Amino acid sequence: MLKQRVVTALVLLSLFLGALFYLPPLSWAVLTLAGALVGAWEWGGIARYPAGTRWTYVAVTAVLALILFELGASVWADIFALALLFWLVPATLWLAFRWQPTNLITFAVLGWLVLLPTWLGLVYLHGVTPKLLLAIMAVVWIADSAAYFSGRKFGKRKLAPSISPGKSWEGVAGALLGVALFGASVAWLAGASWWVLPAFAALTGLSIVGDLFESWMKRLAGIKDSGSILPGHGGVLDRIDGLTPTLPAAALCTMLGCLDWGVLVK
């Protein structure tokens, strides 16, 4: 299983970096939308939609995405702000009180709140510079890897045992340490503001909320992975769970000029 995970990860990383740096903006938007629509299909599975309803959900998601794309960045700021508010308040309360969606409409809206701002974040940050998008995504990847290894080595105190038993507070500490080292490197090498350190720490916290939120949805559905399209890694949602809160937040921060990203935006 580990070998399969590593091989899949290397192939995905190679394809991702090639697309990130060499595809023009419109082609990048189309490619990432395709990934988001796979995520919509998987979300329909989590919601236990019948096959016909799942296809309808994918189609409606595509239409909404195209409408938002046509409306442009002036509207995207509101979408990013709405997404950030969702992750900070309703999603956090959802986890704290173990809420369960009560109907198909609630599931549909939740899926759109998860997927559409994430896709717009991918499009917007790529349009700023691919380097910036890569740095933001690296925060989540580093946090995830550091949490995994530190949790395996030192993990004793469970973070959310009824949602994701494998996660620990020691893993969170490892994630924050790993991201702090990465943030210091970005500030030093890229000439970015040292405020990237607390910003990256905040993104790490958001990524954990996103990870736990999807874990809770999957637990309610009685499944381990959202899909099987990625051998050894599950589905698209399993790979982007930590990115779903962080990309909209980083995009909003960039739009508002909250941070000096240095050469990452040049």
C-alpha positions as CSV (number, residue, x, y, z in Angstrom):
1,M,0.0,0.0,0.0
2,L,2.8,2.4,0.9
3,K,4.6,1.7,-2.4
4,Q,1.3,2.3,-4.3
5,R,0.8,5.6,-2.4
6,V,4.3,6.8,-3.2
7,V,4.1,5.9,-6.9
8,T,0.7,7.6,-7.2
9,A,2.0,10.7,-5.4
10,L,5.0,11.0,-7.6
11,V,3.0,10.6,-10.8
12,L,0.4,13.2,-9.6
13,L,3.1,15.6,-8.5
14,S,4.8,15.4,-11.9
15,L,1.6,16.0,-13.8
16,F,0.5,18.7,-11.4
17,L,3.7,20.7,-11.6
18,G,3.7,20.4,-15.4
19,A,0.1,21.7,-15.6
20,L,0.7,24.4,-13.0
21,F,3.6,26.0,-14.7
22,Y,2.9,25.4,-18.4
23,L,-0.8,25.5,-18.9
24,P,-2.4,28.9,-19.8
25,P,-5.0,30.2,-17.4
26,L,-8.0,29.0,-19.3
27,S,-6.7,25.5,-19.8
28,W,-5.8,25.4,-16.1
29,A,-9.3,26.5,-15.2
30,V,-10.8,23.7,-17.3
31,L,-8.5,21.1,-15.9
32,T,-9.1,22.0,-12.3
33,L,-12.9,22.3,-13.0
34,A,-12.8,18.7,-14.2
35,G,-11.2,17.7,-10.9
36,A,-13.8,19.7,-9.0
37,L,-16.6,17.9,-10.9
38,V,-15.1,14.5,-9.9
39,G,-15.2,15.8,-6.4
40,A,-18.9,16.7,-6.9
41,W,-19.6,13.2,-8.0
42,E,-17.8,11.9,-4.9
43,W,-19.8,14.3,-2.7
44,G,-22.9,12.8,-4.2
45,G,-21.7,9.5,-3.0
46,I,-21.1,10.8,0.5
47,A,-24.7,12.2,0.4
48,R,-26.0,8.8,-0.7
49,Y,-27.6,10.3,-3.8
50,P,-29.0,7.8,-6.3
51,A,-26.9,7.6,-9.5
52,G,-29.2,9.9,-11.5
53,T,-29.2,12.5,-8.7
54,R,-25.5,12.4,-8.5
55,W,-25.2,13.2,-12.3
56,T,-27.7,16.0,-11.8
57,Y,-25.6,17.4,-8.9
58,V,-22.4,17.3,-11.1
59,A,-24.2,19.1,-13.9
60,V,-25.6,21.8,-11.6
61,T,-22.2,22.2,-10.0
62,A,-20.7,22.7,-13.5
63,V,-23.3,25.4,-14.4
64,L,-22.7,27.2,-11.1
65,A,-18.9,27.1,-11.6
66,L,-19.3,28.6,-15.2
67,I,-21.6,31.3,-13.9
68,L,-19.1,32.3,-11.2
69,F,-16.2,32.2,-13.6
70,E,-18.0,34.6,-16.0
71,L,-18.9,36.9,-13.1
72,G,-15.2,37.4,-12.5
73,A,-12.9,38.3,-9.7
74,S,-15.0,41.2,-8.4
75,V,-17.6,38.6,-7.2
76,W,-15.0,36.1,-6.2
77,A,-13.9,38.1,-3.2
78,D,-17.4,37.8,-1.8
79,I,-17.3,34.0,-2.5
80,F,-14.0,33.7,-0.7
81,A,-15.2,35.7,2.2
82,L,-18.4,33.6,2.5
83,A,-16.3,30.4,2.3
84,L,-13.9,31.6,5.1
85,L,-16.9,32.5,7.3
86,F,-18.3,29.1,6.7
87,W,-15.1,27.3,7.8
88,L,-14.6,29.6,10.8
89,V,-18.1,29.3,12.2
90,P,-20.6,26.8,10.8
91,A,-18.1,24.1,10.0
92,T,-16.3,24.4,13.3
93,L,-19.7,24.2,15.2
94,W,-20.7,21.3,12.9
95,L,-17.6,19.4,14.2
96,A,-18.0,20.5,17.8
97,F,-21.6,19.4,18.1
98,R,-21.4,16.5,15.6
99,W,-24.3,17.8,13.5
100,Q,-25.7,15.7,10.7
101,P,-27.2,17.0,7.4
102,T,-30.9,16.3,7.5
103,N,-31.8,16.4,3.9
104,L,-30.5,16.2,0.3
105,I,-30.6,20.0,-0.1
106,T,-28.3,20.6,2.9
107,F,-25.8,18.1,1.5
108,A,-25.9,19.9,-1.9
109,V,-25.3,23.3,-0.4
110,L,-22.5,22.0,1.8
111,G,-20.8,20.4,-1.3
112,W,-21.0,23.7,-3.2
113,L,-19.5,25.6,-0.2
114,V,-16.7,23.1,-0.1
115,L,-16.0,22.8,-3.9
116,L,-16.7,26.0,-5.7
117,P,-14.6,28.4,-3.6
118,T,-11.8,25.9,-3.7
119,W,-11.9,25.8,-7.5
120,L,-12.1,29.6,-7.7
121,G,-9.1,29.8,-5.4
122,L,-7.1,27.5,-7.7
123,V,-8.0,29.7,-10.7
124,Y,-7.4,33.0,-9.0
125,L,-4.1,32.2,-7.3
126,H,-2.8,30.6,-10.5
127,G,-3.6,33.8,-12.2
128,V,-1.6,35.8,-9.7
129,T,1.4,33.5,-10.1
130,P,1.8,29.7,-10.1
131,K,4.6,30.1,-7.6
132,L,2.2,31.6,-5.1
133,L,-0.4,28.8,-5.6
134,L,2.3,26.2,-5.1
135,A,3.5,27.8,-1.9
136,I,0.0,27.9,-0.5
137,M,-0.6,24.3,-1.4
138,A,2.8,23.3,0.0
139,V,1.7,24.7,3.4
140,V,-1.1,22.0,3.5
141,W,1.1,19.2,2.2
142,I,3.9,20.0,4.7
143,A,1.4,20.3,7.5
144,D,-0.2,17.0,6.5
145,S,3.1,15.1,6.3
146,A,4.5,16.6,9.5
147,A,1.3,15.8,11.4
148,Y,1.4,12.2,10.1
149,F,5.0,11.5,11.1
150,S,4.9,13.4,14.4
151,G,1.6,11.8,15.3
152,R,2.9,8.3,14.6
153,K,6.0,9.0,16.7
154,F,4.6,11.0,19.6
155,G,0.8,10.9,19.3
156,K,-0.9,10.2,22.6
157,R,-3.7,12.8,23.1
158,K,-6.4,12.3,20.5
159,L,-7.6,15.4,18.6
160,A,-11.1,14.3,17.7
161,P,-11.4,10.5,18.5
162,S,-15.0,10.3,17.4
163,I,-14.3,11.8,14.0
164,S,-10.8,10.8,13.1
165,P,-9.2,8.5,15.7
166,G,-5.7,8.7,14.0
167,K,-5.2,12.4,14.6
168,S,-3.5,13.7,17.7
169,W,-2.6,17.0,19.3
170,E,1.1,16.0,19.0
171,G,0.4,15.7,15.2
172,V,-1.0,19.3,15.3
173,A,2.2,20.5,17.0
174,G,4.3,18.7,14.4
175,A,2.3,20.3,11.6
176,L,2.7,23.8,13.1
177,L,6.5,23.3,13.5
178,G,6.9,22.0,10.0
179,V,4.9,24.9,8.6
180,A,6.8,27.4,10.7
181,L,10.1,26.2,9.2
182,F,8.6,26.5,5.7
183,G,7.3,29.9,6.5
184,A,10.7,31.1,7.7
185,S,12.2,29.8,4.5
186,V,9.6,31.6,2.4
187,A,10.2,34.9,4.3
188,W,14.0,34.6,3.9
189,L,14.4,33.2,0.4
190,A,11.4,34.8,-1.3
191,G,11.7,38.2,0.5
192,A,8.1,37.8,1.8
193,S,6.9,39.5,5.0
194,W,7.6,37.7,8.2
195,W,3.8,37.9,8.7
196,V,3.7,34.8,6.6
197,L,4.5,32.8,9.7
198,P,1.3,33.5,11.6
199,A,-0.6,33.5,8.3
200,F,0.7,30.0,7.5
201,A,-0.1,28.9,11.0
202,A,-3.7,30.1,10.5
203,L,-3.9,28.2,7.2
204,T,-2.6,25.1,9.0
205,G,-5.5,25.4,11.5
206,L,-8.0,25.8,8.7
207,S,-6.6,22.8,6.8
208,I,-7.2,20.7,10.0
209,V,-10.8,21.9,10.1
210,G,-11.2,21.0,6.4
211,D,-9.7,17.5,7.0
212,L,-11.9,16.8,10.0
213,F,-15.0,18.1,8.3
214,E,-14.6,15.7,5.4
215,S,-13.7,12.9,7.8
216,W,-17.0,13.5,9.7
217,M,-19.0,13.5,6.4
218,K,-17.4,10.2,5.4
219,R,-18.0,8.7,8.8
220,L,-21.7,9.6,8.6
221,A,-21.8,7.9,5.2
222,G,-20.0,4.9,6.6
223,I,-17.1,5.0,4.1
224,K,-13.3,5.3,4.5
225,D,-12.5,7.1,1.2
226,S,-14.5,9.4,-0.9
227,G,-13.6,7.5,-4.1
228,S,-11.0,5.2,-5.7
229,I,-9.8,7.2,-8.6
230,L,-6.4,7.7,-7.1
231,P,-4.7,4.3,-6.3
232,G,-3.6,4.3,-2.7
233,H,-5.0,7.8,-2.0
234,G,-8.7,7.3,-2.4
235,G,-10.7,10.0,-4.2
236,V,-10.2,13.7,-5.2
237,L,-11.9,14.9,-2.0
238,D,-9.5,12.8,0.1
239,R,-6.6,14.7,-1.5
240,I,-8.1,18.2,-1.3
241,D,-9.8,18.2,2.1
242,G,-7.1,20.4,3.7
243,L,-7.1,22.7,0.7
244,T,-10.8,23.4,0.7
245,P,-10.6,26.1,3.5
246,T,-7.0,27.3,2.8
247,L,-7.3,28.2,-0.8
248,P,-10.2,30.5,-0.5
249,A,-8.6,32.1,2.6
250,A,-5.3,32.6,0.9
251,A,-7.0,34.0,-2.2
252,L,-9.0,36.5,-0.1
253,C,-5.9,37.6,1.7
254,T,-4.1,38.1,-1.6
255,M,-7.0,40.0,-3.1
256,L,-7.1,42.4,0.0
257,G,-3.3,42.8,0.0
258,C,-2.9,41.5,3.5
259,L,0.6,40.2,3.0
260,D,3.7,41.0,1.0
261,W,4.5,37.8,-0.8
262,G,7.8,39.0,-2.1
263,V,9.0,37.3,-5.3
264,L,6.2,34.8,-5.1
265,V,3.9,37.3,-6.9
266,K,6.5,38.5,-9.4
